[in-house]
Amino acid sequence: QVQLVESGGGLVQAGGSLRLSCAAPGRTFSTYDMGWYRQAPGKEREFVASVRWTGETTYTDSVKGRFTISRDNDKNTVYLQMNSLKPEDTAIYYCFQPMSGLWGRGTQVTVSS
């Protein structure tokens, strides 16, 4: 079954960094917008960042200046570099491809204080 596969989550102390990866199927990856969402315990899933097929990026205010989304079209992969992590960044992070409606299964990010 076609799916997105996230990796790179883990446990990190506040102020630390993690890089998430999302591998996507298909030979037309370069034409798709891609996004990252997250869901903290007891909260709704929320938008984190997106990168358009043009390379244009968008971020939610709470991660601006700390997170960077990027893509490697040769590897069909989108990345989320997360720096200066805070305990409130703790969540399951999901990769999303709007055009196809595909979601990954998520990767857990836990930031300890």
N, C-alpha and C positions, 0 to 999 in steps of 0.2 A: 504494500500500500504506500502510495506517495505520501511523504511527510517531511516536516522540517525537524532537524535534530540539533538541539542545543547542547553545549558543553561548556565547562570552565567555571561553574559555580563552586562554592565552597565556604569555609569559615575563615574570616579575616578580622583582625582587630580594627577598631576605628582609626581612620587615617590611612589605612592600607589600600591596596589596589587589587583588582581582578580584571581579567579580560574574558568576556563571554564570546563564544562562537556559535554560529547557526549555519549548518550546511543545508542547502536547498537543492531539490532535484530540478532537472529540466535543462534543455539546451538554450532556453530563452531567459535565463536568470537575469541577464544584463538589462532586459527590458522591463523588469518588475521593480516596483517600489517595495521596500522592506521596512519592517518596524520591530521595535522591542516594547513590550508591555510588562507590567509586574503586578503581582497581587500579594499583599501582605495579609497576615492572619486577621480574619474578621472584617476585611475591607474589600471594596470592589476592585476589579482589575482596572489598572490605569495605564495610560499612555506614558512612555518614557522618552522614546526617540524614534525618528524615522529617517531613512535616506531614500530619495527618489532615484529613478533610473538615471537621471541627469547628474546625480551626485549632490543635489541640494539636500541639506539636513535641517531637521527641526527637533527641538528639545522641549520637554516640560520645564517650567521655571526652576523647579527644585534641584535639577541636575545640571543646569547650565554652568559651564566653566569647570565641571568636574568629570562629566561623562563625554565620550566621543564615539559616535557611530561611524563606521566605515564599511566599505565593501571591497571584495576582491572578485571581480567577475570571472577571472580565469579559474578560480577555485570554487565558484558558486557559493561563496561564503560571505556572511555579514558579521561584523564584529561590534562589540560594545566594550570599549575600554572605560573602566570605572576607577577613578582616582579619588582620594580624599573621602573614602567611604565613611558613612555615618550609620549609627544603629538604626535610624529610620529608613535606611535603604534595604533593610532586611525584608526579603520577599522571595517568591518564586518568580523568576524572569522567563517570559515567553517570547518566542520569535513569531512574527506574523507576516504573511504575504497577502496583502489586500486583494490583489487581482484574482487570486485563486481561492481565497478564503481559508488558506491553510494555516494551522497553528502547530507549533511544536508542543511537546509534552512538558516543557519547562525544566529549569535548572535552579536549584535552591542557592540563594545567596544569604549568608548570615553574617552580620557585622556585630561583633561584641564591643562593649564599651570599656 
